[in-house]
Amino acid sequence: MSGRDEPTIFFLCLAFLLIIVFFSTEKSGRIPENCEMDEFEFFWHIESIIFPETNGGVIIFSPPFHVGRSTWYLRLDLKPESDGHYFAIYLKRAEGDGYPRPIDVEFTLSFLTVDFKSVKLSKSNKFSFDRGSARGWSKFVRYQEVLSHSGNNFYEFDNLFIQCKMKMCKKIASTSSACFARTLFGIDYGTFAWDIKHFSALRPNEQKNTQITSPGGSVLSTSIFLTNTSSYRMKILIIPAHRHITMSKCRISVLDAAGIASELVEDTMFLDTNKMWDFPFSLTKEKLTEKKNLYLPKDVLTLKFECAMNLGIAYENTELCNYRINS
């Protein structure tokens, strides 16, 4: 090789190196050091959801949103842990979006107040997202810290307000700067009174059964029996008769002779048609018969059921986006 060929080979190698650098930055979606950053915001309002107090778990996916040719969504989990119930939250890139390369994103996930103006809690991270990958926190926050209501009103349901801020290279970012999405859960209500006649004659393990049907058509099969233990503890089992009931919260009370509710117990549970809801009702036959004039007029025990049943997602959509053209 002559000396005159050396400059040519040098420039060819340099050009090849520059091509590699170009494709590993701009075309791969990774943020080069000199890349101008742009920001995208996604707001998600989750309305009228019931969360279980005791067991089970909930997974909710946001409506998808688009940033340039890439597609994203949020995943929210309610996870029961040994030290409490936590929200897990993740930013996930869709499997088959239109951008072929990994994308480096600086992102912040936040729970907001009901007016979307103040942040209750936020966490930030940076991750290179391939298609189908996700990043977030498995124990983001205890769920009681961010729920929107106090729990004093039985017919008031939880609402969540979540924000996702994303920063990425301006050449990858969307022409939209912010989007707002809603996920609305359908709720069916029902209030029922069950008269259990000849209660004092009820023997251990003998069942009394009824079906509760709400005005909206939801059906719960309910059974009551006495355990074969001292004082004969009363057990109440609830079984959803239709698969569209995904979760329910119920409040059960004893109506006294004047029709006033007492001995009230409330519980919430994720419902599975293959499992029974062992309602945590600890009243005993002995206690009721001791005060039979109050609780068993004409030997009839009257139980009042107040139930709110989650029927799954009734509506979800990305409703509003503010658009901006990058130049």
C-alpha positions as a LaTeX table, in Angstrom:
\begin{tabular}{lrrr}
\hline
Residue & $x$ (\AA) & $y$ (\AA) & $z$ (\AA) \\
\hline
Met1 & 0.00 & 0.00 & 0.00 \\
Ser2 & 1.43 & 3.34 & $-1.07$ \\
Gly3 & 1.64 & 6.38 & 1.13 \\
Arg4 & $-0.78$ & 8.19 & $-1.15$ \\
Asp5 & $-3.52$ & 5.65 & $-0.23$ \\
Glu6 & $-3.20$ & 6.23 & 3.52 \\
Pro7 & $-5.20$ & 9.54 & 3.63 \\
Thr8 & $-7.98$ & 7.94 & 1.58 \\
Ile9 & $-8.21$ & 4.96 & 3.95 \\
Phe10 & $-8.13$ & 7.31 & 6.95 \\
Phe11 & $-11.06$ & 9.38 & 5.65 \\
Leu12 & $-13.02$ & 6.25 & 4.72 \\
Cys13 & $-12.58$ & 4.92 & 8.28 \\
Leu14 & $-13.57$ & 8.29 & 9.72 \\
Ala15 & $-16.68$ & 8.42 & 7.54 \\
Phe16 & $-17.62$ & 4.88 & 8.60 \\
Leu17 & $-17.18$ & 5.82 & 12.26 \\
Leu18 & $-19.37$ & 8.90 & 11.84 \\
Ile19 & $-22.10$ & 6.79 & 10.23 \\
Ile20 & $-22.02$ & 4.38 & 13.18 \\
Val21 & $-22.26$ & 7.27 & 15.65 \\
Phe22 & $-25.12$ & 8.81 & 13.68 \\
Phe23 & $-27.19$ & 5.63 & 13.64 \\
Ser24 & $-26.47$ & 4.89 & 17.30 \\
Thr25 & $-27.78$ & 8.29 & 18.39 \\
Glu26 & $-30.33$ & 9.99 & 16.14 \\
Lys27 & $-31.73$ & 6.86 & 14.51 \\
Ser28 & $-31.74$ & 4.68 & 17.62 \\
Gly29 & $-33.77$ & 7.15 & 19.62 \\
Arg30 & $-31.05$ & 7.52 & 22.24 \\
Ile31 & $-30.49$ & 11.06 & 23.40 \\
Pro32 & $-27.15$ & 12.44 & 22.19 \\
Glu33 & $-25.40$ & 14.95 & 24.43 \\
Asn34 & $-26.14$ & 17.84 & 22.08 \\
Cys35 & $-29.78$ & 16.89 & 21.47 \\
Glu36 & $-32.38$ & 19.52 & 22.34 \\
Met37 & $-34.84$ & 18.07 & 24.84 \\
Asp38 & $-38.62$ & 18.32 & 24.57 \\
Glu39 & $-41.32$ & 17.51 & 27.10 \\
Phe40 & $-44.64$ & 15.68 & 26.86 \\
Glu41 & $-47.31$ & 15.42 & 29.59 \\
Phe42 & $-50.03$ & 12.80 & 30.04 \\
Phe43 & $-52.85$ & 13.29 & 32.57 \\
Trp44 & $-55.00$ & 10.33 & 33.60 \\
His45 & $-58.20$ & 10.54 & 35.63 \\
Ile46 & $-59.53$ & 7.23 & 37.03 \\
Glu47 & $-63.12$ & 7.60 & 38.24 \\
Ser48 & $-65.42$ & 5.58 & 40.51 \\
Ile49 & $-63.21$ & 2.64 & 41.35 \\
Ile50 & $-63.52$ & 0.29 & 44.32 \\
Phe51 & $-60.29$ & $-1.02$ & 45.81 \\
Pro52 & $-60.22$ & $-4.18$ & 47.95 \\
Glu53 & $-59.39$ & $-3.69$ & 51.61 \\
Thr54 & $-58.32$ & $-7.24$ & 52.41 \\
Asn55 & $-57.12$ & $-9.42$ & 49.56 \\
Gly56 & $-56.84$ & $-9.69$ & 45.82 \\
Gly57 & $-55.29$ & $-7.15$ & 43.52 \\
Val58 & $-56.22$ & $-4.74$ & 40.76 \\
Ile59 & $-54.40$ & $-3.97$ & 37.50 \\
Ile60 & $-55.52$ & $-1.02$ & 35.38 \\
Phe61 & $-54.08$ & 0.15 & 32.06 \\
Ser62 & $-54.51$ & 3.69 & 30.83 \\
Pro63 & $-55.78$ & 4.48 & 27.35 \\
Pro64 & $-52.80$ & 4.59 & 24.96 \\
Phe65 & $-51.17$ & 7.89 & 24.08 \\
His66 & $-48.83$ & 8.76 & 21.23 \\
Val67 & $-45.53$ & 10.61 & 21.33 \\
Gly68 & $-44.35$ & 11.00 & 17.77 \\
Arg69 & $-44.45$ & 7.54 & 16.20 \\
Ser70 & $-44.13$ & 5.80 & 19.57 \\
Thr71 & $-47.11$ & 4.60 & 21.63 \\
Trp72 & $-47.25$ & 4.45 & 25.42 \\
Tyr73 & $-49.54$ & 3.73 & 28.33 \\
Leu74 & $-49.44$ & 3.61 & 32.12 \\
Arg75 & $-49.99$ & 0.50 & 34.21 \\
Leu76 & $-51.35$ & 0.88 & 37.74 \\
Asp77 & $-51.42$ & $-2.05$ & 40.18 \\
Leu78 & $-52.88$ & $-2.24$ & 43.65 \\
Lys79 & $-50.72$ & $-4.81$ & 45.41 \\
Pro80 & $-51.35$ & $-6.29$ & 48.85 \\
Glu81 & $-48.04$ & $-6.56$ & 50.72 \\
Ser82 & $-47.19$ & $-7.80$ & 54.20 \\
Asp83 & $-46.71$ & $-4.21$ & 55.38 \\
Gly84 & $-49.75$ & $-2.70$ & 53.67 \\
His85 & $-51.42$ & $-2.05$ & 50.32 \\
Tyr86 & $-49.34$ & $-0.22$ & 47.72 \\
Phe87 & $-49.80$ & 1.25 & 44.29 \\
Ala88 & $-47.29$ & $-0.01$ & 41.77 \\
Ile89 & $-47.05$ & 2.18 & 38.69 \\
Tyr90 & $-45.14$ & 1.76 & 35.43 \\
Leu91 & $-44.60$ & 3.61 & 32.17 \\
Lys92 & $-44.80$ & 1.08 & 29.35 \\
Arg93 & $-43.99$ & 1.37 & 25.67 \\
Ala94 & $-46.36$ & $-0.51$ & 23.36 \\
Glu95 & $-45.20$ & $-3.69$ & 21.64 \\
Gly96 & $-45.83$ & $-2.69$ & 18.05 \\
Asp97 & $-45.55$ & 1.08 & 17.82 \\
Gly98 & $-44.21$ & 2.86 & 14.76 \\
Tyr99 & $-40.74$ & 3.79 & 16.00 \\
Pro100 & $-38.23$ & 0.97 & 15.38 \\
Arg101 & $-35.45$ & 1.92 & 17.83 \\
Pro102 & $-34.99$ & 2.19 & 21.61 \\
Ile103 & $-35.92$ & 5.57 & 23.07 \\
Asp104 & $-34.20$ & 7.14 & 26.06 \\
Val105 & $-36.73$ & 8.90 & 28.26 \\
Glu106 & $-36.44$ & 10.92 & 31.43 \\
Phe107 & $-39.83$ & 10.49 & 33.11 \\
Thr108 & $-41.66$ & 11.54 & 36.26 \\
Leu109 & $-44.80$ & 9.84 & 37.56 \\
Ser110 & $-46.98$ & 11.74 & 40.02 \\
Phe111 & $-50.22$ & 11.44 & 41.95 \\
Leu112 & $-52.04$ & 14.78 & 41.86 \\
Thr113 & $-54.79$ & 16.49 & 43.82 \\
Val114 & $-58.32$ & 16.56 & 42.42 \\
Asp115 & $-57.76$ & 19.87 & 40.63 \\
Phe116 & $-54.62$ & 18.54 & 38.87 \\
Lys117 & $-52.70$ & 21.53 & 40.27 \\
Ser118 & $-50.74$ & 20.11 & 43.20 \\
Val119 & $-48.50$ & 17.06 & 43.45 \\
Lys120 & $-49.12$ & 14.62 & 46.31 \\
Leu121 & $-46.14$ & 12.42 & 45.48 \\
Ser122 & $-43.79$ & 12.03 & 42.52 \\
Lys123 & $-40.79$ & 9.91 & 41.52 \\
Ser124 & $-38.39$ & 10.25 & 38.58 \\
Asn125 & $-36.20$ & 7.91 & 36.58 \\
Lys126 & $-34.43$ & 7.52 & 33.24 \\
Phe127 & $-34.65$ & 4.43 & 31.06 \\
Ser128 & $-34.00$ & 3.27 & 27.51 \\
Phe129 & $-37.34$ & 1.83 & 26.35 \\
Asp130 & $-37.41$ & $-0.89$ & 23.76 \\
Arg131 & $-40.80$ & $-1.71$ & 22.30 \\
Gly132 & $-42.77$ & $-3.64$ & 24.92 \\
Ser133 & $-40.54$ & $-2.66$ & 27.85 \\
Ala134 & $-41.70$ & $-0.95$ & 31.05 \\
Arg135 & $-40.16$ & 0.90 & 33.95 \\
Gly136 & $-41.53$ & 2.14 & 37.25 \\
Trp137 & $-41.90$ & 1.34 & 40.94 \\
Ser138 & $-43.39$ & $-1.78$ & 42.54 \\
Lys139 & $-44.12$ & 0.04 & 45.82 \\
Phe140 & $-44.73$ & 3.60 & 44.71 \\
Val141 & $-46.98$ & 4.70 & 47.59 \\
Arg142 & $-49.42$ & 3.30 & 50.14 \\
Tyr143 & $-52.79$ & 3.65 & 48.50 \\
Gln144 & $-54.51$ & 5.33 & 51.45 \\
Glu145 & $-52.08$ & 8.25 & 51.07 \\
Val146 & $-53.38$ & 9.25 & 47.65 \\
Leu147 & $-57.03$ & 8.17 & 47.48 \\
Ser148 & $-59.39$ & 11.06 & 46.94 \\
His149 & $-62.03$ & 10.44 & 49.63 \\
Ser150 & $-61.99$ & 9.94 & 53.36 \\
Gly151 & $-64.02$ & 6.73 & 53.41 \\
Asn152 & $-66.70$ & 8.20 & 55.67 \\
Asn153 & $-69.37$ & 8.07 & 52.94 \\
Phe154 & $-70.20$ & 4.52 & 51.81 \\
Tyr155 & $-71.52$ & 5.75 & 48.45 \\
Glu156 & $-68.49$ & 7.86 & 47.65 \\
Phe157 & $-65.90$ & 6.14 & 45.48 \\
Asp158 & $-62.23$ & 6.53 & 44.85 \\
Asn159 & $-60.84$ & 8.79 & 42.16 \\
Leu160 & $-57.20$ & 8.97 & 41.16 \\
Phe161 & $-55.36$ & 11.71 & 39.32 \\
Ile162 & $-52.06$ & 10.71 & 37.74 \\
Gln163 & $-49.52$ & 12.65 & 35.69 \\
Cys164 & $-46.68$ & 11.36 & 33.54 \\
Lys165 & $-44.00$ & 13.80 & 32.35 \\
Met166 & $-41.62$ & 12.59 & 29.64 \\
Lys167 & $-38.49$ & 14.25 & 28.30 \\
Met168 & $-36.81$ & 13.00 & 25.15 \\
Cys169 & $-35.02$ & 14.21 & 22.05 \\
Lys170 & $-37.06$ & 16.87 & 20.26 \\
Lys171 & $-36.70$ & 15.02 & 16.96 \\
Ile172 & $-38.51$ & 12.03 & 18.48 \\
Ala173 & $-41.09$ & 13.84 & 20.61 \\
Ser174 & $-44.66$ & 14.34 & 19.51 \\
Thr175 & $-46.27$ & 17.32 & 17.88 \\
Ser176 & $-48.68$ & 17.16 & 20.84 \\
Ser177 & $-47.41$ & 18.59 & 24.10 \\
Ala178 & $-50.07$ & 17.21 & 26.48 \\
Cys179 & $-52.95$ & 14.73 & 26.52 \\
Phe180 & $-55.78$ & 14.07 & 28.99 \\
Ala181 & $-57.41$ & 10.63 & 29.40 \\
Arg182 & $-60.31$ & 9.22 & 31.42 \\
Thr183 & $-61.07$ & 5.74 & 32.69 \\
Leu184 & $-64.56$ & 5.44 & 34.18 \\
Phe185 & $-65.76$ & 2.35 & 36.06 \\
Gly186 & $-69.41$ & 1.34 & 36.05 \\
Ile187 & $-71.01$ & 0.99 & 39.48 \\
Asp188 & $-74.27$ & $-0.78$ & 40.33 \\
Tyr189 & $-75.94$ & $-0.10$ & 43.67 \\
Gly190 & $-78.39$ & $-2.13$ & 45.68 \\
Thr191 & $-80.00$ & $-1.99$ & 49.13 \\
Phe192 & $-81.90$ & $-5.04$ & 50.34 \\
Ala193 & $-83.49$ & $-6.40$ & 53.51 \\
Trp194 & $-83.48$ & $-10.17$ & 54.14 \\
Asp195 & $-85.95$ & $-11.56$ & 56.67 \\
Ile196 & $-84.68$ & $-14.87$ & 58.11 \\
Lys197 & $-87.68$ & $-16.53$ & 59.74 \\
His198 & $-87.54$ & $-19.00$ & 62.64 \\
Phe199 & $-83.98$ & $-17.93$ & 63.37 \\
Ser200 & $-83.90$ & $-19.43$ & 66.87 \\
Ala201 & $-84.52$ & $-22.88$ & 65.35 \\
Leu202 & $-81.54$ & $-22.59$ & 62.98 \\
Arg203 & $-79.12$ & $-25.45$ & 63.66 \\
Pro204 & $-75.31$ & $-25.49$ & 63.19 \\
Asn205 & $-74.27$ & $-25.82$ & 59.52 \\
Glu206 & $-77.88$ & $-25.46$ & 58.35 \\
Gln207 & $-77.93$ & $-22.91$ & 55.53 \\
Lys208 & $-80.44$ & $-20.25$ & 54.61 \\
Asn209 & $-80.08$ & $-18.92$ & 51.07 \\
Thr210 & $-81.35$ & $-16.02$ & 49.01 \\
Gln211 & $-80.49$ & $-14.09$ & 45.86 \\
Ile212 & $-80.00$ & $-10.36$ & 45.83 \\
Thr213 & $-80.77$ & $-8.57$ & 42.57 \\
Ser214 & $-79.95$ & $-4.89$ & 42.14 \\
Pro215 & $-82.05$ & $-2.47$ & 40.06 \\
Gly216 & $-79.29$ & $-2.67$ & 37.44 \\
Gly217 & $-79.59$ & $-6.45$ & 37.21 \\
Ser218 & $-76.51$ & $-7.51$ & 39.18 \\
Val219 & $-77.05$ & $-10.69$ & 41.20 \\
Leu220 & $-75.35$ & $-11.83$ & 44.40 \\
Ser221 & $-76.16$ & $-15.22$ & 45.92 \\
Thr222 & $-76.07$ & $-15.02$ & 49.71 \\
Ser223 & $-76.00$ & $-17.76$ & 52.34 \\
Ile224 & $-76.07$ & $-17.68$ & 56.12 \\
Phe225 & $-75.29$ & $-20.50$ & 58.55 \\
Leu226 & $-74.10$ & $-21.04$ & 62.10 \\
Thr227 & $-70.71$ & $-22.53$ & 62.84 \\
Asn228 & $-70.52$ & $-25.53$ & 65.14 \\
Thr229 & $-68.57$ & $-23.65$ & 67.80 \\
Ser230 & $-69.32$ & $-22.12$ & 71.16 \\
Ser231 & $-72.01$ & $-19.43$ & 70.94 \\
Tyr232 & $-72.69$ & $-20.47$ & 67.30 \\
Arg233 & $-71.01$ & $-17.73$ & 65.29 \\
Met234 & $-72.96$ & $-16.56$ & 62.28 \\
Lys235 & $-71.23$ & $-16.78$ & 58.90 \\
Ile236 & $-72.33$ & $-14.99$ & 55.75 \\
Leu237 & $-71.12$ & $-16.12$ & 52.33 \\
Ile238 & $-71.59$ & $-14.06$ & 49.16 \\
Ile239 & $-71.13$ & $-15.43$ & 45.64 \\
Pro240 & $-71.39$ & $-13.27$ & 42.48 \\
Ala241 & $-73.79$ & $-14.97$ & 40.07 \\
His242 & $-72.59$ & $-12.97$ & 37.06 \\
Arg243 & $-69.04$ & $-12.59$ & 35.79 \\
His244 & $-69.44$ & $-8.90$ & 35.02 \\
Ile245 & $-69.19$ & $-8.06$ & 38.74 \\
Thr246 & $-65.45$ & $-7.62$ & 39.25 \\
Met247 & $-65.46$ & $-6.17$ & 42.74 \\
Ser248 & $-67.91$ & $-5.16$ & 45.39 \\
Lys249 & $-68.11$ & $-3.45$ & 48.71 \\
Cys250 & $-70.94$ & $-4.37$ & 51.03 \\
Arg251 & $-72.22$ & $-3.13$ & 54.33 \\
Ile252 & $-74.32$ & $-5.57$ & 56.34 \\
Ser253 & $-76.21$ & $-4.63$ & 59.48 \\
Val254 & $-78.86$ & $-6.08$ & 61.77 \\
Leu255 & $-82.16$ & $-4.19$ & 61.87 \\
Asp256 & $-83.68$ & $-4.06$ & 65.33 \\
Ala257 & $-87.39$ & $-4.07$ & 66.13 \\
Ala258 & $-87.58$ & $-0.34$ & 65.36 \\
Gly259 & $-85.85$ & $-0.77$ & 61.99 \\
Ile260 & $-82.64$ & 0.88 & 63.19 \\
Ala261 & $-79.38$ & $-0.57$ & 61.87 \\
Ser262 & $-76.86$ & $-1.89$ & 64.39 \\
Glu263 & $-73.95$ & $-4.35$ & 64.51 \\
Leu264 & $-72.76$ & $-2.92$ & 61.21 \\
Val265 & $-69.89$ & $-4.55$ & 59.31 \\
Glu266 & $-68.35$ & $-3.29$ & 56.05 \\
Asp267 & $-65.96$ & $-5.09$ & 53.70 \\
Thr268 & $-64.60$ & $-4.86$ & 50.16 \\
Met269 & $-63.46$ & $-7.75$ & 48.01 \\
Phe270 & $-62.27$ & $-8.69$ & 44.54 \\
Leu271 & $-64.92$ & $-11.14$ & 43.32 \\
Asp272 & $-64.26$ & $-14.41$ & 41.55 \\
Thr273 & $-67.19$ & $-16.59$ & 40.47 \\
Asn274 & $-65.22$ & $-19.65$ & 41.60 \\
Lys275 & $-64.75$ & $-18.38$ & 45.16 \\
Met276 & $-67.02$ & $-17.42$ & 48.03 \\
Trp277 & $-66.79$ & $-14.15$ & 49.91 \\
Asp278 & $-66.52$ & $-15.10$ & 53.58 \\
Phe279 & $-67.92$ & $-11.89$ & 54.99 \\
Pro280 & $-66.26$ & $-10.91$ & 58.30 \\
Phe281 & $-69.48$ & $-10.96$ & 60.30 \\
Ser282 & $-68.80$ & $-12.19$ & 63.85 \\
Leu283 & $-72.22$ & $-11.88$ & 65.48 \\
Thr284 & $-73.35$ & $-14.97$ & 67.43 \\
Lys285 & $-76.72$ & $-16.66$ & 67.83 \\
Glu286 & $-76.28$ & $-16.46$ & 71.60 \\
Lys287 & $-75.98$ & $-12.67$ & 71.54 \\
Leu288 & $-79.03$ & $-12.31$ & 69.31 \\
Thr289 & $-81.24$ & $-14.61$ & 71.37 \\
Glu290 & $-80.20$ & $-12.89$ & 74.61 \\
Lys291 & $-81.75$ & $-9.72$ & 73.16 \\
Lys292 & $-84.49$ & $-11.38$ & 71.15 \\
Asn293 & $-87.02$ & $-8.65$ & 71.88 \\
Leu294 & $-84.66$ & $-6.21$ & 70.22 \\
Tyr295 & $-83.14$ & $-8.31$ & 67.42 \\
Leu296 & $-85.64$ & $-11.15$ & 66.86 \\
Pro297 & $-89.18$ & $-9.78$ & 66.86 \\
Lys298 & $-91.51$ & $-12.70$ & 66.03 \\
Asp299 & $-88.35$ & $-14.84$ & 65.75 \\
Val300 & $-87.31$ & $-13.05$ & 62.55 \\
Leu301 & $-83.75$ & $-11.81$ & 62.03 \\
Thr302 & $-83.61$ & $-8.97$ & 59.51 \\
Leu303 & $-80.31$ & $-8.26$ & 57.78 \\
Lys304 & $-79.83$ & $-5.12$ & 55.72 \\
Phe305 & $-77.44$ & $-5.32$ & 52.77 \\
Glu306 & $-76.01$ & $-2.22$ & 51.11 \\
Cys307 & $-73.85$ & $-3.17$ & 48.13 \\
Ala308 & $-71.95$ & $-1.27$ & 45.49 \\
Met309 & $-70.72$ & $-3.50$ & 42.67 \\
Asn310 & $-67.91$ & $-2.66$ & 40.28 \\
Leu311 & $-68.90$ & $-3.74$ & 36.76 \\
Gly312 & $-65.53$ & $-3.08$ & 35.15 \\
Ile313 & $-64.53$ & $-0.26$ & 32.81 \\
Ala314 & $-67.58$ & 1.51 & 31.38 \\
Tyr315 & $-65.68$ & 4.13 & 29.39 \\
Glu316 & $-62.09$ & 4.96 & 28.56 \\
Asn317 & $-60.59$ & 7.35 & 26.06 \\
Thr318 & $-57.85$ & 9.87 & 25.42 \\
Glu319 & $-60.12$ & 12.86 & 25.18 \\
Leu320 & $-58.01$ & 15.95 & 24.70 \\
Cys321 & $-54.58$ & 16.72 & 23.29 \\
Asn322 & $-52.87$ & 20.07 & 22.88 \\
Tyr323 & $-50.89$ & 20.17 & 19.66 \\
Arg324 & $-47.69$ & 21.99 & 18.88 \\
Ile325 & $-45.63$ & 21.83 & 15.70 \\
Asn326 & $-41.90$ & 21.48 & 16.29 \\
Ser327 & $-39.69$ & 23.44 & 13.92 \\
\hline
\end{tabular}
